[in-house]
Amino acid sequence: METAALKIKNIRDKCLANAEASLSVAERELDKGADHICFHLALLALEEIGKAILVTIVHTVSVADRDKGNLSIAMDDHVKKIFWALWGGMFRDNKFTKESIEQNRELAATLHERRLYYLYTDPNNPTDPSKRIKEGEAKRLVELTRARLELEKLTEVNNKFNEEDAKDLKWFFKATEDIDKRKYIFGNESLKKLEEFKDGKEWMKWLMDVFQKNEEEMRKLAEQELRRQKPSETEAFQPKYKMRIRIQTPSHSVTNNAFSKWNEGTRDIKIYKSDRKDVRRLTKSEIIIDFTFPKALPMSGLWDHGFFMAKTLVIALNIATKGLFWWNVPKDVDKFYEEITDLEADKNGNVKVRVTVGKRLAIDWGKQMVLDQEEMGRVSTIAAFLMREHKKLEDFLKTYAFALVLFSKIDIHLRLEVNAFDEFFKAFKFALRTFGDWDGKSDLKEAIMKQFTKLDQSNEFEQTINLGIALNKDVERKKIHNITLTEIAAIKLYCDFYIQLKAAEYFQNLKEAI
């Protein structure tokens, strides 16, 4: 045990020494024109302090725990290490509160975001990073880090936890490594409970009990499902599960009766207009889709089949309407802050200032795009086509779906314009090859132009195709490609139009074959 204690002490000493080295340089270089670098160095020091705290807690838990189950904690999460540097002392001493968790989680995330903003040059807005940081901001972080470092230097490695505490802590750390459990642990309901208990240890026991009861219920359900006999032919298609998803669209308004004919003619997929309103007006509408699955579908297949059905229908919505429908849409399209107050203009804080990115990262889809019964008729056709031909179209569907993911994530924090364009263009090429309209070797542009002979081929069309071909050739991305949301919407439009043509041909051939 002494050897383990010495090993942990050695790790702690190295972490704190590294923190001291980074922080000393930051203190020395403050106010010398490189405060953005000092900010980064102070934050590196804070991460090392967080690592030292985590190592200490892991050690004390392992000493007290007779089961000696291995407890390991990932150390590659920047925000987590900053959070533990700020909050870890309170946790270790069982003196933490709901407010301390919320404040320190928010502060840790904010500090990391600012570090990235101050440290790197943005190719789309190549301003001097040293000019972005506010006066005194680096100094405040340096002082905070110095205070935390000196306090941590005075902390001794000890074995304060008893066996029961150790088991609770081991469970807590493992639970917080799980993304879904972490959301609940630091969510509103859980933190309100901490406020009631006013004791961290009791709170952790309550959390353990909640998750254990939930796992027991899920285990019983799983056992029942596994024991469930194969349903008879008459029972096989009886409704067993209902799965609900919500889809948002920034491109389309939805009429009140858009889904009436669809719902009359479809038993297992019902679509409704949501009453939720987006106060920021980044989405025009939200729709609710309910899928009903039969007894014949085992629980083990519910995820895969449900995801396939949901994704295929959403892709059909996108292709048929030529708009954008997805699970969520970008939120921070023009600013990253809540508000800016001009203190010089009004010391009472009544004068607000608004500064935004050069160009708002949102497409003006216009007011003419409406999801109505006629559009839903096209959705029905495309959905049927995709589901009938899903094996043949597997590469297209996967790539198109990934392109939608990227398209829906673009905001000021995540600039994925080139990536999204590239994936839509890849999906287009997969479709061309699937339907035999391009062999993968001949002239791609000529193959595409041939498919769009009935379309008025404007300069924009040709420019978009040229952009895709140029991007295709630039495998190592050594060139700058002028791709904005407009170009992404354009290549998606041409891809959608092509699939619509193929769907029309498919059903025409079926009709003629009858």
C-alpha positions as CSV (number, residue, x, y, z in Angstrom):
1,M,0.0,0.0,0.0
2,E,2.9,2.3,0.7
3,T,4.2,1.7,-2.8
4,A,0.9,2.7,-4.3
5,A,0.8,5.8,-2.1
6,L,4.3,6.8,-3.2
7,K,3.4,6.2,-6.8
8,I,0.3,8.4,-6.5
9,K,2.3,11.1,-4.7
10,N,4.9,11.0,-7.5
11,I,2.1,11.5,-10.1
12,R,0.6,14.3,-8.2
13,D,4.0,16.0,-7.7
14,K,4.7,15.8,-11.5
15,C,1.2,17.2,-12.3
16,L,1.6,20.1,-9.9
17,A,5.2,20.7,-11.0
18,N,4.1,20.9,-14.6
19,A,1.3,23.3,-13.6
20,E,3.8,25.4,-11.8
21,A,6.0,25.6,-14.9
22,S,3.2,26.6,-17.2
23,L,1.8,29.1,-14.7
24,S,5.2,30.7,-14.0
25,V,5.7,31.4,-17.7
26,A,2.2,32.9,-17.9
27,E,2.8,35.1,-14.9
28,R,6.2,36.3,-16.3
29,E,4.8,37.1,-19.8
30,L,1.6,38.9,-18.7
31,D,0.9,42.3,-20.3
32,K,3.7,41.8,-22.9
33,G,1.6,41.4,-25.9
34,A,0.9,37.7,-25.6
35,D,-1.9,37.6,-23.1
36,H,-3.8,35.0,-25.3
37,I,-0.9,32.6,-24.9
38,C,-0.7,33.4,-21.1
39,F,-4.5,32.5,-20.9
40,H,-3.7,29.2,-22.6
41,L,-0.8,28.4,-20.3
42,A,-2.8,29.2,-17.2
43,L,-5.6,26.9,-18.5
44,L,-3.0,24.1,-19.1
45,A,-1.9,24.5,-15.5
46,L,-5.5,24.3,-14.3
47,E,-5.9,21.1,-16.3
48,E,-2.8,19.6,-14.6
49,I,-4.4,20.6,-11.2
50,G,-7.6,18.8,-12.2
51,K,-5.6,15.7,-13.1
52,A,-3.8,15.8,-9.8
53,I,-7.2,15.9,-8.0
54,L,-8.6,13.1,-10.0
55,V,-5.6,10.9,-9.4
56,T,-5.8,11.6,-5.6
57,I,-9.5,10.6,-5.5
58,V,-8.9,7.5,-7.5
59,H,-6.2,6.5,-5.0
60,T,-8.2,7.1,-1.9
61,V,-11.1,5.1,-3.3
62,S,-8.9,2.2,-4.3
63,V,-7.3,2.1,-0.8
64,A,-10.6,2.0,1.0
65,D,-12.3,-0.4,-1.4
66,R,-11.8,-4.0,-0.4
67,D,-13.2,-5.4,-3.7
68,K,-10.1,-3.8,-5.4
69,G,-12.1,-3.4,-8.6
70,N,-10.1,-1.3,-11.1
71,L,-11.2,2.3,-11.3
72,S,-9.8,4.2,-14.2
73,I,-10.7,7.7,-15.4
74,A,-10.2,9.1,-18.8
75,M,-7.8,12.0,-18.7
76,D,-8.1,13.3,-22.2
77,D,-11.2,15.5,-21.7
78,H,-10.1,19.2,-21.4
79,V,-13.3,20.5,-20.0
80,K,-13.6,17.7,-17.4
81,K,-10.1,18.4,-16.1
82,I,-10.8,22.1,-15.8
83,F,-14.1,21.3,-14.0
84,W,-12.3,19.1,-11.5
85,A,-9.6,21.7,-10.9
86,L,-12.4,24.2,-10.0
87,W,-14.7,21.9,-8.2
88,G,-12.6,18.9,-7.0
89,G,-11.6,20.3,-3.7
90,M,-15.2,20.8,-2.7
91,F,-16.1,17.3,-3.9
92,R,-13.2,15.7,-2.0
93,D,-14.3,17.5,1.3
94,N,-18.0,16.8,0.7
95,K,-18.8,20.5,0.7
96,F,-20.3,20.8,-2.7
97,T,-23.7,22.3,-3.7
98,K,-26.0,22.4,-6.6
99,E,-24.8,26.0,-7.3
100,S,-21.1,25.0,-7.2
101,I,-21.7,22.2,-9.7
102,E,-23.6,24.4,-12.2
103,Q,-21.3,27.4,-11.9
104,N,-18.1,25.4,-12.3
105,R,-19.4,23.3,-15.2
106,E,-20.4,26.4,-17.0
107,L,-17.1,28.1,-16.2
108,A,-15.1,25.1,-17.3
109,A,-16.9,25.0,-20.7
110,T,-16.6,28.7,-21.2
111,L,-12.9,28.8,-20.4
112,H,-12.1,26.0,-22.9
113,E,-14.2,27.7,-25.6
114,R,-12.4,31.0,-25.0
115,R,-9.0,29.3,-25.1
116,L,-9.8,27.9,-28.6
117,Y,-11.1,31.3,-29.7
118,Y,-8.0,33.2,-28.5
119,L,-5.4,30.6,-29.5
120,Y,-6.0,29.8,-33.1
121,T,-6.2,31.8,-36.3
122,D,-9.5,31.5,-38.1
123,P,-8.9,31.2,-41.9
124,N,-12.4,32.7,-42.5
125,N,-11.7,35.7,-40.3
126,P,-7.9,36.1,-40.1
127,T,-7.6,38.6,-37.3
128,D,-4.7,38.8,-34.8
129,P,-5.6,36.3,-32.0
130,S,-3.8,38.5,-29.5
131,K,-6.3,41.3,-30.2
132,R,-9.3,39.1,-29.3
133,I,-8.7,38.7,-25.6
134,K,-10.1,41.4,-23.3
135,E,-7.8,43.4,-21.1
136,G,-7.3,41.8,-17.7
137,E,-8.9,38.5,-18.7
138,A,-5.7,36.6,-18.7
139,K,-4.6,38.1,-15.5
140,R,-7.8,37.1,-13.7
141,L,-7.4,33.5,-14.9
142,V,-3.7,33.4,-13.9
143,E,-4.6,34.6,-10.4
144,L,-7.4,32.1,-10.1
145,T,-5.1,29.3,-11.2
146,R,-2.3,30.4,-8.8
147,A,-4.8,30.3,-5.9
148,R,-6.0,26.8,-6.8
149,L,-2.4,25.6,-7.3
150,E,-1.2,26.8,-3.9
151,L,-4.2,25.2,-2.2
152,E,-3.6,21.9,-4.0
153,K,0.0,21.9,-3.0
154,L,-1.1,22.0,0.7
155,T,-3.4,19.0,0.2
156,E,-2.0,15.7,1.4
157,V,-2.8,12.3,-0.1
158,N,-4.7,10.5,2.6
159,N,-7.2,7.6,3.1
160,K,-10.2,9.5,4.5
161,F,-12.8,7.4,2.8
162,N,-14.3,4.3,4.5
163,E,-15.2,1.2,2.5
164,E,-18.9,2.3,1.9
165,D,-17.8,5.7,0.7
166,A,-15.3,4.1,-1.6
167,K,-17.9,2.0,-3.3
168,D,-20.2,5.0,-3.7
169,L,-17.4,7.1,-5.2
170,K,-16.2,4.3,-7.5
171,W,-19.8,4.0,-8.8
172,F,-20.1,7.8,-9.2
173,F,-16.9,8.1,-11.3
174,K,-17.9,5.2,-13.5
175,A,-21.3,6.7,-13.9
176,T,-20.0,10.1,-14.9
177,E,-17.8,8.4,-17.6
178,D,-21.1,7.3,-19.3
179,I,-22.5,10.1,-21.5
180,D,-26.2,9.3,-20.8
181,K,-25.8,8.9,-17.1
182,R,-23.7,12.0,-16.9
183,K,-26.5,14.0,-18.5
184,Y,-28.9,12.8,-15.7
185,I,-26.4,13.2,-12.9
186,F,-25.7,16.9,-13.7
187,G,-29.3,17.5,-14.9
188,N,-32.0,19.6,-13.3
189,E,-33.8,16.8,-11.5
190,S,-30.7,15.4,-10.0
191,L,-29.2,18.7,-8.9
192,K,-32.5,19.7,-7.3
193,K,-32.2,16.5,-5.2
194,L,-28.7,17.6,-4.1
195,E,-30.2,20.9,-3.0
196,E,-32.8,18.9,-0.9
197,F,-30.2,16.6,0.7
198,K,-27.5,19.3,1.3
199,D,-25.1,16.4,1.6
200,G,-23.0,15.1,-1.3
201,K,-22.7,11.6,0.0
202,E,-26.4,11.2,0.5
203,W,-27.0,12.6,-3.0
204,M,-24.6,9.9,-4.5
205,K,-26.5,7.2,-2.6
206,W,-29.8,8.4,-4.0
207,L,-28.3,8.5,-7.5
208,M,-27.1,4.9,-7.2
209,D,-30.5,3.8,-6.0
210,V,-32.2,5.6,-9.0
211,F,-29.9,3.9,-11.6
212,Q,-30.1,0.5,-9.9
213,K,-33.9,0.5,-9.9
214,N,-33.9,1.6,-13.5
215,E,-31.4,-1.1,-14.5
216,E,-33.4,-3.7,-12.6
217,E,-36.6,-2.7,-14.4
218,M,-34.8,-2.8,-17.8
219,R,-33.4,-6.2,-17.0
220,K,-36.8,-7.6,-16.1
221,L,-38.3,-6.2,-19.3
222,A,-35.4,-7.7,-21.3
223,E,-35.9,-11.1,-19.7
224,Q,-39.6,-11.0,-20.4
225,E,-38.8,-10.1,-24.0
226,L,-36.4,-12.9,-24.4
227,R,-38.9,-15.4,-22.9
228,R,-41.6,-14.1,-25.2
229,Q,-42.6,-16.8,-27.6
230,K,-42.7,-16.2,-31.3
231,P,-46.2,-14.7,-32.0
232,S,-48.7,-16.6,-34.1
233,E,-49.5,-15.5,-37.6
234,T,-52.5,-13.7,-36.4
235,E,-50.6,-11.9,-33.6
236,A,-47.4,-11.1,-35.5
237,F,-48.7,-7.9,-37.0
238,Q,-50.4,-6.6,-33.8
239,P,-49.0,-3.3,-32.6
240,K,-46.3,-3.8,-29.9
241,Y,-44.0,-0.7,-29.8
242,K,-44.5,3.0,-30.6
243,M,-41.4,5.1,-31.3
244,R,-41.7,8.9,-31.6
245,I,-39.2,11.3,-33.1
246,R,-39.2,15.1,-33.6
247,I,-37.8,16.6,-36.8
248,Q,-37.1,20.3,-37.4
249,T,-37.0,22.3,-40.6
250,P,-35.5,25.7,-41.3
251,S,-36.7,25.6,-44.9
252,H,-40.5,24.8,-44.8
253,S,-43.6,26.1,-43.3
254,V,-46.1,23.3,-42.6
255,T,-49.8,23.6,-43.3
256,N,-52.3,22.4,-40.8
257,N,-53.7,19.7,-43.0
258,A,-50.4,18.6,-44.6
259,F,-50.5,15.1,-43.1
260,S,-54.2,14.3,-43.2
261,K,-54.1,12.2,-46.4
262,W,-50.9,10.5,-45.3
263,N,-52.3,9.6,-42.0
264,E,-55.5,8.3,-43.6
265,G,-53.6,6.0,-45.9
266,T,-50.7,4.9,-43.6
267,R,-51.3,2.7,-40.5
268,D,-47.9,2.4,-39.0
269,I,-46.4,5.9,-39.6
270,K,-48.3,8.9,-38.4
271,I,-47.1,12.4,-38.9
272,Y,-48.3,15.5,-37.0
273,K,-47.5,19.2,-37.0
274,S,-45.9,20.2,-33.7
275,D,-47.1,23.2,-31.7
276,R,-43.6,24.1,-30.5
277,K,-42.4,27.5,-31.6
278,D,-38.8,28.5,-32.1
279,V,-38.5,31.9,-30.4
280,R,-35.2,32.6,-32.3
281,R,-36.9,31.7,-35.6
282,L,-34.0,29.5,-36.7
283,T,-36.6,26.7,-37.5
284,K,-39.8,27.4,-39.3
285,S,-41.6,24.3,-38.2
286,E,-41.3,21.0,-36.2
287,I,-43.0,17.8,-37.1
288,I,-43.7,14.7,-34.9
289,I,-43.4,11.3,-36.4
290,D,-44.8,8.2,-34.7
291,F,-43.7,4.8,-35.9
292,T,-45.7,1.7,-34.7
293,F,-43.9,-1.7,-34.9
294,P,-45.5,-5.1,-34.6
295,K,-45.0,-8.0,-32.2
296,A,-43.0,-9.8,-34.8
297,L,-40.2,-7.4,-34.3
298,P,-38.0,-8.5,-31.3
299,M,-36.7,-5.9,-28.9
300,S,-33.1,-6.8,-30.0
301,G,-34.0,-5.5,-33.5
302,L,-36.0,-2.4,-32.4
303,W,-33.0,0.0,-32.5
304,D,-31.7,-1.0,-36.0
305,H,-35.1,-1.3,-37.6
306,G,-36.4,1.9,-35.9
307,F,-33.3,3.9,-37.0
308,F,-33.6,2.6,-40.5
309,M,-37.2,3.6,-40.8
310,A,-36.7,7.0,-39.2
311,K,-33.6,7.9,-41.3
312,T,-35.1,6.7,-44.6
313,L,-38.3,8.7,-44.0
314,V,-36.3,11.8,-43.1
315,I,-34.1,11.4,-46.2
316,A,-37.3,11.0,-48.3
317,L,-38.6,14.3,-46.8
318,N,-35.3,16.0,-47.8
319,I,-35.3,14.7,-51.3
320,A,-38.9,15.1,-52.1
321,T,-39.1,18.7,-50.8
322,K,-35.6,19.8,-51.8
323,G,-35.4,21.5,-48.3
324,L,-33.8,20.6,-45.0
325,F,-35.3,18.4,-42.4
326,W,-33.3,16.9,-39.6
327,W,-33.4,16.0,-35.9
328,N,-31.9,19.4,-35.0
329,V,-30.7,22.6,-36.7
330,P,-27.8,25.0,-35.9
331,K,-28.4,27.3,-32.9
332,D,-25.5,29.8,-32.9
333,V,-25.6,31.0,-36.5
334,D,-24.5,34.6,-35.9
335,K,-23.4,35.1,-32.3
336,F,-21.9,33.1,-29.4
337,Y,-22.9,35.4,-26.5
338,E,-26.2,36.1,-24.8
339,E,-25.8,39.9,-24.6
340,I,-23.3,42.7,-24.7
341,T,-23.8,45.8,-22.5
342,D,-22.2,49.2,-23.3
343,L,-21.2,50.3,-19.7
344,E,-19.7,53.6,-20.9
345,A,-23.0,54.6,-22.7
346,D,-25.1,53.7,-19.7
347,K,-23.7,52.5,-16.3
348,N,-27.1,51.0,-15.5
349,G,-26.6,48.5,-18.3
350,N,-29.6,49.5,-20.4
351,V,-27.7,50.0,-23.6
352,K,-27.1,46.8,-25.5
353,V,-24.6,46.2,-28.3
354,R,-24.9,43.5,-31.0
355,V,-22.0,42.3,-33.0
356,T,-22.2,39.3,-35.4
357,V,-20.2,37.2,-37.7
358,G,-19.6,38.8,-41.2
359,K,-22.3,36.6,-42.8
360,R,-25.1,34.9,-40.8
361,L,-24.7,31.1,-41.1
362,A,-28.2,30.4,-42.2
363,I,-29.8,30.0,-45.6
364,D,-32.6,32.3,-46.6
365,W,-35.0,29.6,-47.8
366,G,-37.6,32.2,-48.6
367,K,-41.3,32.1,-47.8
368,Q,-42.5,30.0,-50.7
369,M,-41.4,26.6,-49.4
370,V,-44.5,24.9,-47.8
371,L,-45.0,21.3,-46.7
372,D,-48.6,20.5,-47.7
373,Q,-50.6,17.5,-49.0
374,E,-49.1,17.8,-52.5
375,E,-45.5,17.8,-51.1
376,M,-46.4,14.8,-48.8
377,G,-47.6,12.9,-51.9
378,R,-44.0,13.3,-53.3
379,V,-42.6,12.3,-49.9
380,S,-44.7,9.1,-50.1
381,T,-43.4,8.2,-53.5
382,I,-39.7,8.9,-52.6
383,A,-40.1,7.0,-49.3
384,A,-41.5,4.0,-51.0
385,F,-38.7,4.1,-53.7
386,L,-36.0,4.3,-51.0
387,M,-37.4,1.5,-48.9
388,R,-37.9,-0.8,-51.9
389,E,-34.4,-0.2,-53.2
390,H,-32.6,0.3,-49.9
391,K,-30.1,-2.5,-50.4
392,K,-29.1,-1.2,-53.9
393,L,-28.9,2.4,-52.5
394,E,-27.0,1.5,-49.3
395,D,-23.9,3.6,-50.1
396,F,-26.0,6.5,-51.3
397,L,-28.3,6.5,-48.2
398,K,-25.4,6.4,-45.8
399,T,-23.5,9.2,-47.5
400,Y,-26.5,11.4,-48.0
401,A,-27.5,11.0,-44.3
402,F,-24.0,11.9,-43.2
403,A,-24.1,15.0,-45.5
404,L,-27.4,16.0,-43.8
405,V,-25.7,15.6,-40.3
406,L,-22.9,17.9,-41.3
407,F,-25.3,20.4,-43.0
408,S,-27.4,20.5,-39.9
409,K,-24.4,21.1,-37.6
410,I,-22.9,24.1,-39.3
411,D,-22.7,27.2,-37.0
412,I,-20.1,29.6,-35.8
413,H,-18.5,26.9,-33.6
414,L,-18.3,24.2,-36.3
415,R,-17.5,25.3,-39.9
416,L,-18.2,22.2,-42.0
417,E,-19.2,23.8,-45.3
418,V,-16.5,22.0,-47.4
419,N,-17.2,18.7,-45.6
420,A,-21.0,18.9,-46.1
421,F,-20.6,19.8,-49.8
422,D,-18.2,17.0,-50.4
423,E,-20.5,14.4,-48.8
424,F,-23.5,15.5,-50.9
425,F,-21.3,15.3,-54.0
426,K,-20.1,11.8,-53.0
427,A,-23.7,10.8,-52.5
428,F,-24.6,12.1,-56.0
429,K,-21.7,10.1,-57.5
430,F,-22.8,6.9,-55.7
431,A,-26.3,7.4,-57.1
432,L,-25.0,7.9,-60.6
433,R,-23.0,4.7,-60.5
434,T,-25.8,2.7,-58.8
435,F,-28.2,3.5,-61.7
436,G,-25.6,3.0,-64.4
437,D,-25.4,6.6,-65.5
438,W,-21.7,6.8,-64.8
439,D,-19.0,4.1,-64.7
440,G,-16.6,5.8,-62.3
441,K,-14.0,6.3,-65.1
442,S,-15.5,8.4,-67.9
443,D,-16.1,12.1,-67.8
444,L,-18.1,12.9,-64.7
445,K,-19.3,16.3,-65.7
446,E,-20.5,14.9,-69.1
447,A,-22.4,12.1,-67.3
448,I,-24.1,14.6,-64.9
449,M,-25.0,17.0,-67.7
450,K,-26.6,14.2,-69.7
451,Q,-29.0,13.5,-66.8
452,F,-30.1,17.1,-66.6
453,T,-30.9,17.7,-70.3
454,K,-34.5,18.6,-69.4
455,L,-33.3,21.0,-66.7
456,D,-32.5,24.6,-67.6
457,Q,-28.7,24.3,-67.0
458,S,-27.8,27.8,-65.7
459,N,-24.3,29.1,-65.0
460,E,-24.9,28.3,-61.3
461,F,-25.5,24.6,-62.1
462,E,-22.3,24.3,-64.1
463,Q,-20.3,26.2,-61.5
464,T,-21.6,23.9,-58.7
465,I,-20.6,20.8,-60.7
466,N,-17.2,22.3,-61.5
467,L,-16.8,23.0,-57.8
468,G,-17.5,19.4,-56.9
469,I,-15.1,18.1,-59.5
470,A,-12.3,20.5,-58.3
471,L,-12.9,19.4,-54.7
472,N,-12.8,15.8,-55.8
473,K,-9.4,16.2,-57.4
474,D,-8.0,18.1,-54.4
475,V,-7.7,15.0,-52.2
476,E,-5.2,16.5,-49.7
477,R,-7.2,19.8,-49.5
478,K,-4.3,22.0,-50.4
479,K,-6.5,24.6,-52.1
480,I,-9.0,27.0,-50.8
481,H,-12.5,26.2,-52.1
482,N,-15.1,29.0,-52.0
483,I,-17.9,26.9,-50.5
484,T,-20.7,28.5,-48.5
485,L,-24.2,27.3,-47.4
486,T,-25.5,28.4,-50.8
487,E,-23.3,26.0,-52.7
488,I,-24.2,23.2,-50.2
489,A,-27.9,23.8,-50.8
490,A,-27.3,23.8,-54.6
491,I,-25.5,20.5,-54.8
492,K,-28.1,19.0,-52.5
493,L,-30.8,20.3,-54.8
494,Y,-29.3,18.7,-57.9
495,C,-28.8,15.4,-56.0
496,D,-32.4,15.5,-54.8
497,F,-33.6,16.2,-58.4
498,Y,-31.7,13.3,-59.8
499,I,-33.2,10.9,-57.2
500,Q,-36.6,12.2,-58.0
501,L,-36.0,11.5,-61.7
502,K,-34.9,7.9,-60.9
503,A,-37.9,7.3,-58.6
504,A,-40.3,8.5,-61.4
505,E,-38.5,6.2,-63.9
506,Y,-38.8,3.3,-61.4
507,F,-42.5,3.6,-60.9
508,Q,-43.2,4.2,-64.6
509,N,-41.4,1.0,-65.4
510,L,-43.4,-0.9,-62.8
511,K,-46.6,0.5,-64.3
512,E,-45.7,-0.5,-67.8
513,A,-44.8,-4.0,-66.6
514,I,-48.3,-4.6,-65.2
